[in-house]
């Protein structure tokens, strides 16, 4: 049996990264996800930058603990509003505008139109 020392197995962090299609999400789940002001702010900030340019670590200015922030990202991912990918030690984000808009017409526009509070 050969033993490879320079090959790393997939990390637990990557293995647990799952994405839900907005087509699989109920309206109630989508409303619950965007009902939280921190999650709405994440969505608005992501909407203002190109896809895959904003890492999770750049949201440390939000008034929540790192573990709570991770939970917010997971909620947004689980309703199909956010896609994430790992690049090195950073987790980059993409707002799934078109997919979410197709499933819930107008909902994202309401979130993006809200002023930061």
C-alpha positions as CSV (number, residue, x, y, z in Angstrom):
1,X,0.0,0.0,0.0
2,X,1.4,3.4,-1.0
3,X,1.4,6.2,1.5
4,X,1.2,9.8,0.2
5,X,2.4,12.4,2.6
6,X,1.8,15.5,0.4
7,X,-1.9,14.9,-0.4
8,X,-4.4,16.5,1.8
9,X,-7.9,15.1,2.2
10,X,-10.8,17.4,1.8
11,X,-11.3,19.5,5.0
12,X,-14.3,19.2,7.2
13,X,-15.1,22.8,6.3
14,X,-15.3,22.1,2.6
15,X,-17.2,18.8,3.0
16,X,-20.0,20.5,4.9
17,X,-20.4,23.3,2.3
18,X,-23.8,22.6,0.6
19,X,-25.8,24.8,-1.6
20,X,-29.6,24.8,-2.0
21,X,-31.4,25.7,-5.2
22,X,-33.9,28.5,-4.7
23,X,-36.4,26.3,-6.5
24,X,-36.3,24.0,-3.4
25,X,-37.0,26.8,-0.9
26,X,-40.4,27.8,0.4
27,X,-41.5,31.4,0.5
28,X,-41.7,31.2,4.3
29,X,-38.0,30.0,4.5
30,X,-37.0,32.9,2.2
31,X,-38.9,35.4,4.3
32,X,-37.4,34.0,7.5
33,X,-33.9,34.3,6.0
34,X,-34.2,37.9,4.9
35,X,-36.2,38.9,8.0
36,X,-33.0,39.2,10.0
37,X,-31.4,42.7,9.7
38,X,-27.8,41.3,9.8
39,X,-28.6,38.9,6.9
40,X,-30.2,41.8,4.9
41,X,-27.1,43.8,5.4
42,X,-24.9,40.9,4.2
43,X,-27.0,40.6,1.1
44,X,-26.9,44.4,0.4
45,X,-23.1,44.5,0.9
46,X,-22.6,41.5,-1.5
47,X,-24.9,43.2,-4.0
48,X,-22.5,46.1,-4.2
49,X,-19.4,44.1,-5.3
50,X,-18.6,41.8,-8.1
51,X,-19.2,38.0,-7.6
52,X,-16.5,36.1,-5.7
53,X,-14.6,39.2,-4.5
54,X,-15.9,39.4,-0.9
55,X,-14.7,36.9,1.7
56,X,-16.6,36.1,4.8
57,X,-13.8,37.5,6.9
58,X,-14.4,41.0,5.5
59,X,-17.8,41.2,7.4
60,X,-16.1,41.4,10.8
61,X,-17.5,45.0,11.2
62,X,-21.0,43.6,11.8
63,X,-22.1,43.6,15.4
64,X,-22.2,39.8,15.9
65,X,-19.8,37.1,17.0
66,X,-17.8,35.2,14.3
67,X,-19.9,32.0,15.0
68,X,-23.1,33.9,14.6
69,X,-21.9,35.4,11.4
70,X,-21.1,31.9,10.1
71,X,-24.7,30.9,11.0
72,X,-26.0,33.9,9.0
73,X,-24.0,32.8,6.0
74,X,-25.3,29.3,6.3
75,X,-28.9,30.5,6.5
76,X,-28.5,32.6,3.3
77,X,-26.8,29.6,1.6
78,X,-29.6,27.3,2.6
79,X,-32.3,29.4,1.0
80,X,-30.4,29.6,-2.2
81,X,-29.5,33.3,-1.9
82,X,-25.8,32.8,-1.5
83,X,-23.2,30.6,-3.1
84,X,-19.8,30.2,-1.5
85,X,-16.5,28.7,-2.5
86,X,-13.2,28.2,-0.7
87,X,-10.0,29.7,-2.1
88,X,-7.1,28.9,0.2
89,X,-8.0,30.0,3.7
90,X,-10.7,32.4,2.4
91,X,-14.4,31.7,1.7
92,X,-15.7,33.8,-1.1
93,X,-19.3,34.7,-1.7
94,X,-21.6,35.2,-4.7
95,X,-25.1,36.6,-4.5
96,X,-27.4,34.3,-6.6
97,X,-29.5,37.2,-7.9
98,X,-31.0,35.7,-11.0
99,X,-31.8,32.3,-9.5
100,X,-33.4,33.9,-6.4
101,X,-35.3,36.5,-8.5
102,X,-36.7,33.8,-10.7
103,X,-38.1,31.9,-7.7
104,X,-39.2,34.9,-5.6
105,X,-39.8,37.9,-8.0
106,X,-39.3,41.2,-6.3
107,X,-38.2,40.0,-2.9
108,X,-34.5,40.7,-3.5
109,X,-35.3,44.1,-4.9
110,X,-37.1,45.0,-1.6
111,X,-34.1,43.8,0.4
112,X,-31.6,45.7,-1.7
113,X,-33.8,48.9,-1.7
114,X,-33.8,49.1,2.1
115,X,-31.6,51.7,3.8
116,X,-28.9,50.4,6.2
117,X,-30.2,50.8,9.8
